[in-house]
Amino acid sequence: MAEAERIIGTPDAEGADEQAAPSEQPKGKRKIPVLFAVAAFAYLLDLGSKMLVVARLEHHEPIGIMGDLLQLNAIRNPGAAFGIGAAFTVIFTIIAATVILVIVRLARKLYSTPWAFALGLLLGGALGNLTDRIFRSPGIFEGWVVDFIAPKGFAVFNLADSAIVCGGILIVILSFRGLDPDGTVHKD
């Protein structure tokens, strides 16, 4: 009889399983405030820099920071990096909105500070470029992104792009180290 109860499961056995489950839960508090603080910082820095660029640099000659190796050169980019996909501006808008929704949804399972930082960078960068896509000309969901950091021989980009790339690199590093967003570490 005891063997049958163990196999089938009794209220006592189920209670034991429920008691074991909390020990598997991540320890500590959710890192949602870190996520949103980093996202807000990245977003506001991007937004402020673009406002300055449009007000002071657009329709002017590029400004050399390191000779011709690095310049500030205001351009409007309808596509992605290197101007690729200019005809797909609406698609880039949908992708950015989807990334934002996925990050916000993932936030409820976020117990890792490094992951909160990485996802905050992605969220802030995506919001920065999405703001351009929604509110800049030529129209809603078709707006051109303001880019202005121009290294020689490379794509012109902005601070939102930098935040996205840095967040992505950090996610790759965290994944290779086995750290999950919920704070657990796995060894595969």
PyMOL commands that set and color helices and strands:
alter all, ss='L'
color gray80, all
select helices_A, chain A and resi 2-8+11-24+32-56+81-83+86-109+113-135+159-176
alter helices_A, ss='H'
color red, helices_A
select strands_A, chain A and resi 63-64+70-77+145-151
alter strands_A, ss='S'
color yellow, strands_A
deselect
rebuild
show_as cartoon
